[in-house]
Amino acid sequence: MTANLQQWSEDYRLAWVNRDPDAAAALFAPDATYRSNIFEDPHVGQEGVRAYWSSVTSDQSEVEVLMGRPFSNGERVAVEFWATMNTGEGEITLPGCLLLDFDDDWRCRALREYWHVGESRSEPPAGWGI
């Protein structure tokens, strides 16, 4: 299980760094839900993920993403991320956490994400991602 989680996490990171909505969508089950903001409706299915990623990454450049070590309780997984990038509004740091559920083929069937935006680029604190 650990190898599958680490591979999924790395594939997610690469999809983000490369701003590749097709690679991101491929990580999700056909009927997945992707809740990027807890106060908004989720993006539904691989097409919903693809459309969301096409939009949200369109003004990102010089993207760097660190993924913490995933941990799980059965099929339920949490993994931290720490992203820095340039956007249309300048340099930002975006730390957050993904809460994930997987199907038997290791495609995500539900994602909830929590994040914060910091101005400028900064490094994660000691002990982050463990």
C-alpha positions in Angstrom: 0.0 0.0 0.0 2.8 2.5 0.9 4.4 2.2 -2.5 1.0 2.8 -4.2 0.4 5.9 -2.1 3.9 7.3 -2.7 3.6 6.7 -6.5 0.1 8.4 -6.6 1.5 11.3 -4.6 4.5 11.6 -7.0 2.3 11.4 -10.0 0.0 14.2 -8.6 3.1 16.3 -7.9 4.4 15.9 -11.5 0.9 16.7 -12.9 1.0 19.9 -11.0 4.6 20.9 -11.8 4.0 20.2 -15.5 0.5 21.8 -15.4 -0.9 18.7 -17.1 -4.6 18.4 -16.7 -4.7 15.1 -18.5 -2.2 13.5 -16.2 -4.1 14.8 -13.2 -7.5 13.5 -14.5 -5.9 10.0 -15.1 -5.3 9.8 -11.3 -9.0 9.8 -10.6 -11.8 7.3 -11.0 -14.4 8.1 -13.7 -17.0 9.2 -11.1 -14.6 10.8 -8.7 -15.3 14.0 -6.7 -12.6 16.6 -6.3 -13.4 19.3 -3.7 -10.8 22.0 -4.1 -12.7 24.4 -1.8 -14.9 23.1 1.0 -17.4 25.9 0.5 -17.9 25.1 -3.2 -19.4 22.1 -5.1 -16.9 19.4 -6.0 -15.6 18.9 -9.5 -17.1 15.6 -10.7 -15.5 12.9 -12.8 -12.3 12.9 -14.8 -13.7 15.6 -17.0 -14.4 17.8 -14.0 -10.8 17.3 -12.7 -9.4 18.1 -16.1 -11.5 21.3 -16.5 -10.6 22.4 -13.0 -6.8 21.8 -13.5 -6.9 23.5 -16.9 -8.3 26.6 -15.3 -6.5 26.7 -12.0 -3.0 26.0 -13.4 -3.4 28.4 -16.4 -1.7 31.3 -14.7 0.9 29.3 -12.7 4.6 29.3 -13.7 7.8 28.2 -12.0 5.8 25.7 -10.0 7.6 23.7 -7.3 5.8 21.1 -5.3 6.8 19.1 -2.3 4.6 16.2 -1.1 4.8 15.0 2.4 4.8 11.3 3.4 1.2 10.0 2.9 -0.4 8.2 5.8 -3.5 6.1 5.8 -6.2 4.5 7.8 -7.4 1.8 5.5 -8.6 3.4 2.2 -8.5 6.9 3.8 -5.3 8.8 3.1 -3.9 12.2 4.1 -0.9 13.9 2.5 0.5 17.4 2.9 1.7 19.5 0.0 3.9 22.6 -0.1 3.8 24.5 -3.4 5.6 27.7 -4.5 4.9 29.4 -7.8 4.4 32.6 -9.7 0.8 33.5 -10.5 -0.9 36.4 -12.2 -0.8 38.1 -8.8 2.9 37.4 -8.1 4.9 34.8 -6.1 3.0 32.7 -3.6 3.5 29.8 -1.2 0.5 27.4 -1.0 0.8 24.8 1.8 -2.1 22.4 2.3 -3.4 18.9 2.8 -5.2 16.4 0.6 -7.7 14.0 2.1 -8.2 11.1 -0.3 -10.2 7.9 -0.8 -9.0 5.3 -3.3 -10.7 2.5 -5.3 -9.1 -1.0 -5.8 -7.2 0.3 -8.8 -5.5 3.1 -6.8 -7.5 5.8 -8.6 -8.8 8.5 -6.3 -12.5 8.4 -5.9 -12.8 11.4 -3.6 -10.5 14.3 -2.8 -10.9 17.1 -0.3 -8.3 19.7 -0.1 -7.5 22.3 2.5 -4.9 25.1 1.8 -3.6 28.5 2.8 -2.0 31.2 0.6 1.1 33.0 1.7 2.6 36.0 -0.1 6.1 35.3 -1.6 8.0 32.1 -1.6 9.0 30.4 1.6 10.4 27.0 2.7 8.4 24.6 4.8 9.2 24.6 8.6 11.3 21.9 10.2 9.4 18.6 10.5 6.9 19.4 7.8 5.5 16.5 5.8 6.5 13.8 8.2 
